[in-house]
């Protein structure tokens, strides 16, 4: 079969134009990311300089410091929930109420807690009743601690468990963490400081780090090393990019969309006004931040949602490829559903940076980036196959993409080294650098595929639930007499 | 094709450059750690000479040593504090701090406020009031907290006034913490709030006055129950719960009948229950 010369020419020209459009798309994405990184470096450096232990001790000692209710939703978290609660009981904060929700666990989460902390059945009524999907079975009060354990029927939604805990929160501020998370002792004090410095702050988030590879002594993270398996190392690198760089940058340009459900503090009254978390959402943490933006913008109230690049919450990340795949599909589906609900805010000046920058960025790059990778690759390969673009050019473009990807990771590693002490050993550093070079080769395409599947599920409104994760628990070491001295 | 080759080379060079940056940052941090260990040794020697041996302490090698010694001043009292302040003064800390408080960098002004307050036995109210009016909110906060940390009663009125004014306000919680650090002995020190009836100022005065256990707060809290701002009404109810008497029960019950804000209602309920009454 022969192709008409004009058709071949038109086809060739179209393929070249499309390839250039994709090139421009990825260039804009990288430029955008670079801007965020530069703002993040400024914000982190500024925060480090201003950090003052004297300020924190003043906050700690003041009887007027707002109390915090810590909400801990736990579903099959028997491996890590005791360490998590112990770390909460050791927090350096004047007034903390702990509310653990056992969301229909089948692994004996409540029993493990009950064995470690004696507790008594109580008939306490909720402080601020909220509609729940799963009924509360019983409420138990820890003996000798300001802490509650709520047992409820699971509906497979973390948000519903958080709402159950939120009902019983009586302090001005509410902190959400995961049932397998460990807070560093001063984390709460640091993440609450913005509320003290500025009364318009309605939400504040801190850094979340993978606890895989961390060693605990007395429910406190003592030593951190890069984990052994490649999938866990990749996630460490991802968390560095997302939390240390990404969120600090978005916060600096006043366009923060996500405060992680694994570690975020909110004003309780704001949450109650919003009716709690959206139990139907898979991205309930981002949904909550979005709702707060919407509420305060609509009411024309001054408000700030900030990220503090210092307090650390350690959480266990999936250790197998299949668990990561499930998690990423769920996240991508959640993002798709979130952005669909926020259509009326995109490119609307009344929503400020969020409407004009953050949401368009997430829509264009975070949501559609993954499927466009495959479309772009397909078109480029087709163009090369028909001889319109040389194979060498495709190879070089891939190389550029690879090096830029490695460069962004190395930048995050450099910022991490300057900002915290966690991964400063040569061993950890070597592993971080090695992972930066390996990640684009082994993780980029599977990740793009999982994200595409998640987006497809969001488009088709496929029902989905919170996935179960196999927990290994934390590596605990008893404090040795020598170490104590 | 040439453009792609250039882009590939540039991207590879960027990668290599960042790899070098990572190694340089790591080496620099190791050097900084070593330097800070050296400074800790220097500060320890000075502290030992001044506080233990009570003899002559060596001169500081850098101004950062002055800041490090000044940070210890806030943690000691009596003769020890005087010894440290005397050493800081001899080595020009006060003059350095006064100059630094006029620096164009906000961070330097904040550091200088700390150095000044810890070096001086009696910080100048004029100078401190000027820093409470600083264009940078963080500097204002540091000024309030540092002045408060001296425990001087004269700091209360300016700090409260800074929380009540329209421009360059102090956040209410920062003002509260600063005032709580002072010796709050009488309710008249909180005059700025009672006279302006500014919502933030009233919240600060009600919370600090009641936390200090001043019974004179009671009439002001009863009056504040009728304030338009629900946050002030909440602070008033909390204040009455802390320092109110049974005479406060009637106004609390009266307010409860009309109160539409659910959170304020809960605080009113708690105050009434705390005073031994029933709604």
Interface residues (C-beta under 8 A of the other chain):
Chain A: X49 X50 X52 X54 X55 X58 X59 X62 X63 X64 X65 X66 X127 X195 X196 X197 X198 X199 X269 X390 X392 X393 X396 X397 X399 X400 X402 X403 X404 X406 X407 X410 X411 X413 X414 X417 X418 X424 X429 X433
Chain B: X1 X4 X5 X7 X8 X11 X12 X14 X15 X18 X19 X21 X22 X25 X26 X29 X71 X74 X107 X110 X114 X137 X138 X141 X142 X145 X149 X171 X172 X173 X174 X176 X177 X180 X181 X200 X207 X208 X211 X263 X266
